Amino acid sequence: MGFLSFGSKKSKVQKMLEDGQFDLLIEEALKDKKVREALFELLSSNNPGVVGDALLTITNLVENSPDLVKGHFSEDIFRKILSLVESRNPYVRENSMTLAYTIVKKYPGLLNKYRAWIVDELRKLLDAGDKNQRGFVLMIIGELSLKELEPDVKSLVGVEDKVILPFEGKKWVKLGDIASETLEKLS
């Protein structure tokens, strides 16, 4: 790294993502804050493949070096990640769900300061989201113990629609079963 390494590394990181250099990118991200910042900048890219790959790379960083990336999760970044759950692109949608769930599991205390708007956003997704988005939201509600959403969760207990989520044991599961699991976590 040069003495005068100013500016964003966004184009370099995008090229690495496009070339499938994930291992090298993770190595560099572990050493260089500007590389990590570029990954977060790329969540706003117009290329869904780049966005999905950036989400995947950030998830890997959170799982393997949670303390290193914790400071990058501002309210705006978490809002961006949650908004990507509504993407029409399945690669982006699934990777945003995976990253958001990983953040919830690794940094539950960090999210407490965002609790009010998280509750509002999750309530909107429960109302307007598709069955898979609702299933994902139910999992987040349970993990964060968002008791204020309990009535909304109860309303989904009998739903027979089957969801496909990017998590172990959550493929072809009834939405109502996920709602029941969430209620158990809330009690």
C-alpha positions in Angstrom: 0.0 0.0 0.0 1.5 3.3 -1.1 2.1 6.3 1.2 -0.6 8.3 -0.6 -3.4 5.8 -1.0 -6.3 8.2 -1.0 -9.8 7.7 -2.4 -12.1 4.8 -2.8 -11.1 1.3 -3.9 -14.5 0.7 -5.3 -13.5 0.0 -8.9 -10.7 -2.3 -7.8 -13.0 -4.2 -5.5 -15.7 -4.4 -8.2 -13.2 -5.8 -10.6 -12.1 -8.4 -8.0 -15.8 -9.4 -7.5 -16.4 -9.6 -11.3 -13.3 -11.8 -11.7 -14.4 -14.1 -8.9 -11.3 -13.3 -6.7 -13.2 -13.8 -3.5 -10.4 -15.3 -1.4 -8.0 -12.6 -2.4 -10.6 -9.9 -1.8 -11.3 -11.3 1.7 -7.6 -11.3 2.5 -7.3 -7.7 1.4 -10.5 -6.7 3.2 -9.1 -8.1 6.4 -6.0 -5.8 6.1 -7.5 -2.7 4.5 -10.4 -0.6 5.8 -10.8 1.1 2.4 -11.4 -2.3 0.8 -14.1 -3.0 3.4 -15.6 0.4 2.8 -15.7 -0.2 -1.0 -17.6 -3.5 -0.4 -20.3 -1.5 1.4 -20.3 1.2 -1.3 -20.9 -1.6 -3.9 -24.2 -2.4 -2.2 -25.6 0.5 -4.2 -24.2 -0.8 -7.5 -26.6 -1.1 -10.5 -25.2 -4.5 -11.3 -27.1 -7.1 -9.3 -24.3 -9.6 -9.6 -21.9 -7.2 -8.0 -24.4 -6.4 -5.2 -25.0 -10.1 -4.5 -21.3 -10.9 -4.4 -20.6 -7.9 -2.1 -23.3 -9.1 0.2 -21.8 -12.6 0.2 -18.3 -11.3 0.8 -19.4 -9.1 3.7 -21.3 -12.1 5.2 -18.0 -14.0 5.1 -16.2 -11.2 6.8 -18.8 -11.0 9.6 -18.7 -14.7 10.2 -14.9 -14.9 10.3 -13.9 -11.5 11.7 -16.9 -10.0 13.4 -14.9 -7.4 15.5 -13.2 -6.1 12.4 -16.4 -5.2 10.5 -18.7 -4.3 13.3 -17.9 -0.6 13.0 -19.1 -0.6 9.4 -22.7 -1.3 10.3 -24.2 2.1 10.6 -28.0 2.7 10.6 -27.8 3.6 6.9 -25.9 0.4 6.0 -28.3 -1.8 7.9 -31.3 0.0 6.3 -29.7 -0.6 2.9 -29.2 -4.4 3.6 -32.8 -4.7 4.8 -34.1 -2.9 1.7 -32.2 -5.4 -0.5 -34.4 -8.1 1.0 -37.1 -6.7 -1.3 -35.0 -7.0 -4.4 -36.5 -8.7 -7.4 -33.2 -10.4 -8.1 -33.1 -13.7 -6.2 -29.3 -13.7 -5.8 -29.4 -10.2 -4.2 -32.5 -11.0 -2.1 -31.1 -14.3 -0.7 -27.7 -12.9 0.0 -29.2 -9.8 1.8 -31.3 -12.2 3.9 -28.2 -14.2 4.8 -26.2 -11.1 5.7 -29.0 -9.5 7.7 -29.6 -12.7 9.7 -25.8 -13.1 10.3 -25.7 -9.5 11.6 -28.6 -10.2 13.9 -26.9 -13.3 15.2 -23.5 -11.7 15.7 -24.4 -8.2 16.9 -27.8 -8.2 18.7 -26.7 -5.4 21.0 -25.7 -3.2 18.1 -29.2 -3.4 16.6 -30.9 -2.4 19.9 -30.2 1.2 19.1 -32.1 0.8 15.8 -35.0 -1.2 17.3 -37.8 1.4 16.7 -37.2 1.6 12.9 -36.4 -2.1 12.6 -39.8 -2.9 14.1 -41.5 -0.4 11.7 -39.6 -1.9 8.7 -40.3 -5.5 9.7 -44.0 -4.7 10.2 -44.1 -3.2 6.6 -42.4 -6.3 5.2 -44.9 -8.6 7.1 -47.7 -6.6 5.5 -46.4 -6.1 2.0 -43.7 -8.8 1.5 -44.1 -12.1 -0.3 -44.3 -15.3 1.7 -40.5 -15.8 1.6 -39.9 -12.3 2.9 -42.4 -12.8 5.6 -40.7 -16.1 6.7 -37.4 -14.2 6.9 -38.9 -11.4 8.9 -40.4 -13.9 11.3 -36.9 -15.4 11.9 -35.5 -11.9 12.6 -38.4 -11.1 15.0 -37.6 -14.3 17.0 -33.9 -13.6 17.1 -34.3 -10.0 18.3 -37.2 -10.9 20.6 -39.4 -8.1 19.1 -42.4 -8.7 21.3 -44.1 -5.6 19.9 -44.7 -7.7 16.7 -46.3 -10.6 18.5 -49.9 -9.9 17.3 -48.5 -9.8 13.7 -46.7 -13.1 14.2 -49.9 -14.8 15.7 -51.8 -13.8 12.6 -49.5 -16.0 10.5 -49.6 -19.1 12.6 -52.2 -21.0 10.5 -50.7 -20.0 7.1 -50.0 -23.1 5.0 -47.9 -21.4 2.2 -44.5 -23.0 2.0 -41.4 -20.8 1.9 -37.9 -21.3 0.6 -35.3 -19.4 2.6 -31.5 -19.5 2.2 -31.1 -21.1 5.6 -30.5 -24.7 6.8 -33.9 -26.3 7.5 -35.9 -23.5 6.0 -36.7 -24.8 2.5 -40.3 -25.8 1.8 -41.4 -25.0 5.4 -44.9 -23.7 6.1 -45.0 -20.0 6.9 -47.3 -20.9 9.9 -44.6 -23.3 11.3 -42.0 -20.5 11.2 -44.6 -18.2 12.9 -45.1 -20.8 15.7 -41.3 -21.2 16.2 -41.1 -17.4 16.5 -43.9 -17.2 19.1 -42.0 -19.8 21.2 -38.9 -17.5 21.1 -41.1 -14.5 22.1 -42.6 -16.2 25.2 
